[in-house]
Amino acid sequence: MGTVPTLCGLRLPNVEAYEQLYPVTIRKYEMRRDGEGAGEFRGGSGIDYIADVDAAAEWSFRGEGAHGLTAFGINGGIAGQSGSLTLSTPDARPIDVPQFGVRHLGPMRIVIASPGGGGFGDPKKRDPNAVLRDVADGIVSPAKALKIYGVVLADSPLRVDHDATCAARARTDPSRTTETPDVMESIG
């Protein structure tokens, strides 16, 4: 797993070089959509990573960030999404993953979602143009832009509908300060 989960995958490897040097095929390596904790200043999105490893190897596991909340929102911000790690054999049978330890394993598929960072401040105070940029970059879904950030987007070209955004944010319950990560599952 190496540098993929380190600092939420800030170091992007040269995929072609890795595939030439090691018995691995990287299927996906991109920023997580809706992984960030929403806030006036949002948290980092985390990384979605899928790779097929074609050889047996010794694996060292250290999984503090997997399967538990690690990035809490503060000052009205929302917690980032939890991380996860799953392994499976080439015929899709799951492999038990220890939180800590060393194991010798055969060829496998690795699926990692690194944790998202927690947000700071009320998401409804985030600059609508910053939310637009996040949607255009694929970090925030249009549904989350509306539901959590209160930003209404129009298509062709993608842009902020400022009047509708002001109206949507005015309808928000001012006592709302946090949401749980489970809310994001209902957004889609």
Secondary structure, DSSP 4 states (H G I P E B T S, - for coil): -TTSSGGGG-S---HHHHHHHSSEEEEEEEEPTT-SPPSSBPPP--EEEEEEE-S-EEEEEE-TTBSS-----BTT--PPPPBEEEEE-TT--EE---SEEEEEE-SEEEEEEPPPPPPBS-GGGS-HHHHHHHHHTTSS-HHHHHHTT---EETTTTEE-HHHHHHHHHTS-TT-----TTHHHHH-
